[in-house]
Amino acid sequence: MANDEYIERLAALQRELLEMLRTFESIQEELRPGRLGELQARMVTAVRDTFRRFESEFVAMTPPAEMRDFHAALIGAVRELEKAYDLFMTHPGPQWTLIYLHSRSAFCSGLYGLYELRGRLALLRGHFQSDGARVAEALSGDGTARGFIHRERNDERSDYTLYIPEDYSPDRPLPLVVAMHGGFGQGREYVWTWLRPARSRGYAVLAPKSFDNTWDMSFPSIDTPSVRRMMEEVAKEYAIDPARVYLTGLSDGATFSYIFGLEHSGLFRGIAPIAGVLHPAAAPMLRRGMGRDTPILVIHGVHDFIFPVAFARQTRDFLGGIGYNVIYRELPDWGHAYPYSINERMVIPWFESLPAKG
């Protein structure tokens, strides 16, 4: 009976956590000035007393003997989500943006913990794949690292996070998305905006970290050889289809994707900058026509409070006027935030619409 009670409580906890995860992810895509109070109220409605009951009731439960390690790991993961919630609910003030970055870090830490436990979390497992997708789990026995792989910084490059689908086989080369984080971001956090579509459609994702707090917006950039080195490492270790390599980025990562993508356009089938601007450092490359044959998808929100939408419209008109292949998508309800659904609904379908690079 005790085991049955544990399984029932575990199922109830998963249902509550799933609502929290979906709500917090949606809120992170909708963040913009003037909406914080409304979004915090949504979080309260979604979470209710989940974490209080988790601490007072679930933590002290005795799990089945074979689930003791799982129980301890689950407690650690949920406490990271609890920390993320508490930080997000901090009263608005001058330091709130910094506090939010810590909230985001804790949220991603909790996600990593849950992802590792997904084999026993049947109700939460679907959160890590697109609706309706059938995802194969890990192949084993060949010693190849799959799933999330974190590589530390060295003398030649910065650190990065790599996602390799669990059913990866070297006889089926993978398409690769190189995804650049925004200012003061981390590759190990930004990769989460790509997990569902990548895992569901069989893509590898390389999420680099800039050398500094943001990308070096110069030509040449110190971040360019760093990212090139990462790509070379990944291609040596895994079978990557060179005809299906794509580049994207958010905010400063979008701005850097113009610089990196135009300079090394031969590496990429398409470039998708999201909520970024075309930096003057790209001017020498544009004068020489570098990257003119590489399709570019520009996505920008009307309510962008960091880079006003007028800049994106100017970019569209300028690049189109000098012969670049630009598709522009303006989002009437979006501002400047994480692009979970944008990556899934718009970016990866656009990548897949492009014929493989010859």
SVG drawing of the C-alpha trace seen along z (x, -y; Angstrom):
<svg xmlns="http://www.w3.org/2000/svg" viewBox="-5 -52 50 55">
<polyline fill="none" stroke="black" stroke-width="0.4" points="0.0,0.0 2.8,-2.4 4.3,-1.9 0.9,-2.5 0.6,-5.8 4.0,-6.9 3.2,-6.2 -0.1,-8.1 1.6,-11.1 4.3,-11.0 1.7,-11.1 -0.1,-14.0 3.2,-15.9 4.0,-15.4 0.7,-16.9 1.3,-19.9 4.8,-20.3 3.7,-20.1 1.4,-23.0 4.2,-25.0 6.6,-24.2 4.2,-25.1 3.2,-28.3 6.7,-29.5 7.9,-28.7 5.0,-30.6 5.6,-33.6 9.3,-33.7 8.2,-34.1 5.8,-36.9 8.0,-39.0 8.0,-42.7 7.8,-46.0 4.5,-46.7 3.4,-43.0 5.3,-41.7 2.5,-41.9 0.1,-40.2 2.6,-37.4 3.4,-36.9 -0.3,-36.5 -0.4,-33.8 2.4,-32.0 0.6,-32.1 -2.5,-30.6 -0.5,-27.8 1.7,-26.9 -0.9,-27.3 0.5,-25.4 2.5,-22.8 5.9,-23.5 4.5,-23.9 2.9,-20.5 5.9,-19.0 8.1,-20.0 5.6,-19.1 4.3,-15.8 6.2,-14.4 9.8,-14.9 9.4,-12.8 7.7,-9.9 9.5,-6.5 9.8,-5.5 10.0,-1.9 13.5,-0.5 14.4,-0.6 13.4,-4.3 15.4,-5.7 18.1,-7.3 15.4,-8.5 13.5,-10.1 16.6,-12.0 17.4,-13.2 13.8,-14.3 13.8,-16.3 16.9,-18.1 15.3,-18.9 12.0,-20.2 13.8,-22.4 15.6,-24.1 12.2,-24.8 11.0,-26.0 14.0,-28.4 13.2,-29.6 9.6,-30.3 10.6,-32.2 13.0,-34.4 10.6,-35.1 8.0,-36.2 10.4,-38.8 8.8,-42.3 9.7,-44.4 12.6,-46.7 15.9,-48.0 17.6,-44.5 14.7,-42.5 16.3,-41.8 19.4,-40.4 17.2,-38.3 15.3,-37.0 18.6,-35.8 19.2,-33.7 15.6,-32.5 16.2,-31.4 19.3,-29.6 17.5,-27.7 14.7,-26.8 17.1,-25.3 18.9,-23.4 15.6,-21.9 14.8,-20.9 18.1,-19.1 17.3,-17.2 13.9,-16.2 15.2,-15.3 17.6,-12.8 14.7,-11.2 12.2,-11.2 12.3,-7.4 10.3,-7.2 8.3,-10.4 5.7,-9.2 3.4,-12.2 6.3,-14.7 8.1,-12.9 6.0,-14.5 7.0,-18.0 10.4,-17.3 9.0,-16.6 6.6,-18.2 3.0,-17.4 2.3,-14.1 5.9,-13.3 7.2,-9.7 10.7,-9.9 13.0,-7.0 15.1,-6.7 18.7,-6.0 20.7,-3.5 23.3,-2.0 26.4,0.1 28.6,-1.8 30.1,-4.3 28.8,-7.4 27.6,-10.3 24.0,-11.3 21.5,-13.7 23.0,-16.8 26.8,-17.1 28.5,-20.1 32.1,-21.0 34.2,-23.3 36.1,-26.3 39.7,-25.7 42.5,-27.8 41.0,-27.5 37.3,-28.1 34.6,-29.0 32.4,-26.4 29.3,-25.0 26.4,-22.7 25.6,-20.1 22.4,-18.1 22.6,-14.8 19.3,-12.9 19.2,-9.8 18.6,-7.6 21.6,-8.9 23.4,-6.5 26.5,-7.4 25.0,-5.8 22.3,-8.6 24.1,-11.9 22.4,-14.6 21.3,-18.1 22.8,-20.6 21.4,-23.9 23.9,-26.3 22.0,-28.5 23.5,-31.7 22.2,-32.9 21.4,-36.6 23.4,-39.0 24.4,-37.8 23.0,-34.4 24.4,-30.9 24.4,-28.2 23.5,-25.6 20.3,-27.6 19.4,-28.8 19.6,-25.2 16.3,-24.5 14.4,-26.7 15.4,-24.2 15.1,-20.9 11.5,-19.9 11.8,-20.5 15.4,-19.1 14.5,-16.0 11.3,-15.4 12.7,-15.9 16.2,-14.4 18.4,-17.5 21.7,-18.1 21.9,-21.5 25.2,-23.3 24.6,-26.1 27.9,-28.1 28.8,-30.4 30.3,-33.8 33.8,-34.4 32.5,-37.5 29.1,-38.4 27.9,-38.8 29.2,-38.3 32.1,-40.3 30.5,-42.4 33.5,-43.2 35.0,-41.9 37.0,-39.8 35.4,-38.7 37.2,-36.8 34.1,-34.6 34.3,-33.5 37.2,-31.1 35.8,-29.9 32.5,-28.8 34.3,-27.4 36.4,-25.3 33.3,-24.0 31.7,-23.1 34.8,-21.2 34.9,-19.3 31.2,-18.3 31.8,-17.2 34.8,-15.0 32.9,-13.3 29.5,-12.9 28.2,-12.3 26.8,-15.7 25.3,-16.4 27.2,-19.4 24.4,-20.2 22.0,-20.7 23.7,-23.0 21.7,-26.0 22.5,-29.2 20.2,-31.1 20.4,-33.4 18.4,-35.6 18.9,-39.3 22.7,-39.8 23.0,-36.2 20.9,-37.2 23.2,-40.2 26.2,-37.9 24.6,-35.4 24.6,-38.0 28.3,-38.6 29.3,-34.9 26.8,-33.7 27.8,-36.2 31.5,-35.7 31.2,-31.9 28.0,-31.6 29.4,-28.5 28.9,-26.5 25.2,-27.2 22.1,-26.4 20.1,-29.2 20.4,-31.9 17.6,-32.9 18.2,-36.0 15.5,-36.5 15.0,-39.9 18.4,-41.2 19.9,-44.0 22.3,-44.2 25.5,-45.5 27.9,-47.9 30.6,-45.3 28.7,-43.4 29.3,-46.3 32.6,-45.1 31.1,-41.7 27.9,-43.2 30.0,-45.4 31.7,-42.3 28.5,-40.4 29.4,-37.7 26.5,-35.4 24.3,-36.8 23.2,-33.3 22.4,-32.2 18.7,-32.5 18.0,-34.7 14.8,-34.5 14.4,-37.7 11.9,-37.4 11.1,-40.4 8.3,-41.5 6.4,-44.7 6.7,-45.2 10.5,-44.7 11.7,-47.1 15.4,-46.4 15.7,-46.7 12.7,-48.6 10.9,-46.9 11.9,-49.9 15.5,-48.5 14.3,-45.1 12.2,-46.7 15.2,-48.8 17.3,-45.6 14.7,-43.8 14.6,-46.7 18.4,-47.3 19.4,-43.6 16.6,-43.0 17.7,-46.2 21.3,-44.9 20.2,-41.5 20.1,-39.4 17.6,-36.6 15.6,-37.8 12.3,-36.6 10.8,-38.8 8.3,-37.8 6.9,-40.4 5.1,-39.2 2.3,-41.6 2.0,-40.3 5.6,-39.6 8.3,-41.7 11.8,-40.6 11.9,-37.3 12.7,-33.6 11.5,-32.1 10.3,-28.6 7.3,-28.4 8.9,-30.6 11.7,-28.1 9.2,-25.3 6.5,-26.9 8.5,-29.1 12.2,-28.6 12.7,-24.8 9.9,-24.5 11.6,-27.2 15.0,-25.4 13.3,-22.2 11.7,-24.0 15.2,-24.8 16.7,-22.3 19.9,-20.7 22.9,-22.7 24.5,-21.3"/>
</svg>
